[in-house]
Amino acid sequence: MKNSAIIVGAGIVGLSVARALADKGYSVTVVDKSDKAVGASIRNFGMVWPIGQPSGELYQLARKSAEIWKQVCDGIGMWYHQCGSLHVANDEIEWTVINELYDLFNKEGRPVQLLTKESIAKRYPHVNQQGLFGGLYSSDELIVDPRIAVAQVSTYLNELMNVQFLWNFSVTEIGEGYIRSNEQTLRADCVFVCSGHEMETLYPSVFKQSPITKCKLQMMRMQMSVSNSIGTSVCGGLSLLHYGSFKLAPSLPLLRKFAEEHFPQYLQHGIHVMVSQHEKGELTVGDSHEYGNIFDPFDRQDINELIIQYLNRFMKASNWKLNATWHGIYPKMTDGASWFFHSPVNHVYILNGLGGAGMTLSFGLAKKLIDAIE
Ligand SMILES: Cc1cc2nc3c(=O)[nH]c(=O)nc-3n(C[C@H](O)[C@H](O)[C@H](O)COP(=O)(O)OP(=O)(O)OC[C@H]3O[C@@H](n4cnc5c(N)ncnc54)[C@H](O)[C@@H]3O)c2cc1C
């Protein structure tokens, strides 16, 4: 039997839930308070990033998401690039960790390669060879352009899966079988609340009692003087400290010690540096991580300068021109969980807290959760 569902929030999490429900034959309406999505889902790198997910369920969900991203992109003729990822080592300890990770991932059957300095120079000439030891390449990762991808996924859902969208619909109240704005009440069999970092405006007490906080990230967009392809998404050594999937490397504590000695300001601001490139050649560079409930609306130039300085450690970026800066905010679990899924009343579900992996996990996760509650 077909059922009806309302989704609050047209970011990637809401769209993924909408897709999973429509796929099951539900009649789905997505509402968003803005006239287009402008939250975390358009402010990110566009990295669909299995390499960052620990082995087991999370890695499999990331791979499933990547597969769905490709189906959706192909379905609507949207650009994506399965350019893989490259983590580079600019110090001996980074190289040790990368070798350990290569052994671990290779044993698990992940599609990884250990690249020497020479092969990186050949394949990726925009990587800075000065001080380079080598790198870990993985072919799993995709890039989409977040500035257009989220809008295009909405179009895909509307045109190919008959999902309805109501924009400028600011939800003020939710209960069993309904949502309400100041002007209108909508009814459906179930409601999914995917409101990103504004979660506490609808469910303040749930947010207060849950192991969830917020994170502000500073980002930049750059352009090369002569447009060229960097060939893959590239990360410097500090990223090895960032992702859960790298925690199993035995030498990671030594790398942390090295970073504490050489990059204390970076650790203080939660900076690790990555660069992705989109269809038109622009480069997205970031990021910093500041945790809390309320943030200074003004971005810090000293943080951006630290990011640019570190970028030059591993990319030939001295001629890259800075085109834009911005920040994004996402909710993140504080208890080590990878998402928050909670039902405050019958048939109302909150899905949130995917942290820095919403583009990577949402499609696969939404499918898993909807399969389970059906
Ligand atoms: C700078 C940055 C870089 C990142 N890089 C990556 C990356 O490369 N790869 C990756 O996997 N993840 C990345 N992430 C994480 C990813 O972007 C997030 O996990 C994801 O976008 C969260 O999606 P969401 O749908 O929950 O939130 P959002 O995209 O914020 O969407 C929430 C939506 O809910 C709507 N809404 C809120 N309240 C209401 C209401 N009352 N009524 C109606 N509508 C409402 C908002 O208008 C908004 O459109 C990054 C995040 C940031 C900030």
The ligand as a Gaussian input file, in Angstrom:
#p B3LYP/6-31G(d) Opt

LIG

0 1
 C       32.011000      23.622000       5.044000
 C       31.498000      22.223000       4.976000
 C       32.180000      21.261000       4.238000
 C       31.689000      19.964000       4.158000
 N       32.254000      19.078000       3.289000
 C       31.663000      17.865000       3.086000
 C       32.096000      17.005000       2.071000
 O       32.910000      17.362000       1.231000
 N       31.588000      15.753000       2.012000
 C       30.600000      15.336000       2.875000
 O       30.207000      14.175000       2.810000
 N       30.065000      16.185000       3.765000
 C       30.559000      17.440000       3.898000
 N       30.041000      18.307000       4.801000
 C       28.879000      17.889000       5.588000
 C       27.570000      18.028000       4.809000
 O       27.566000      19.209000       4.054000
 C       26.410000      17.999000       5.817000
 O       26.479000      16.808000       6.587000
 C       25.069000      18.011000       5.102000
 O       25.024000      19.036000       4.146000
 C       23.930000      18.194000       6.091000
 O       22.743000      18.197000       5.319000
 P       21.347000      18.560000       5.956000
 O       20.329000      18.287000       4.914000
 O       21.209000      17.907000       7.299000
 O       21.449000      20.125000       6.305000
 P       21.272000      21.438000       5.408000
 O       21.925000      21.324000       4.098000
 O       21.693000      22.558000       6.283000
 O       19.715000      21.500000       5.116000
 C       18.739000      21.748000       6.113000
 C       17.551000      22.399000       5.434000
 O       16.474000      22.487000       6.374000
 C       15.767000      23.693000       6.141000
 N       15.030000      24.052000       7.368000
 C       15.541000      24.259000       8.600000
 N       14.557000      24.570000       9.462000
 C       13.394000      24.576000       8.766000
 C       12.022000      24.847000       9.109000
 N       11.652000      25.174000      10.338000
 N       11.088000      24.778000       8.114000
 C       11.441000      24.436000       6.832000
 N       12.724000      24.185000       6.464000
 C       13.688000      24.239000       7.419000
 C       16.876000      24.696000       5.803000
 O       16.368000      25.806000       5.083000
 C       17.851000      23.835000       4.985000
 O       17.627000      23.954000       3.586000
 C       30.519000      19.617000       4.893000
 C       29.853000      20.572000       5.660000
 C       30.323000      21.874000       5.694000
 C       29.563000      22.892000       6.497000

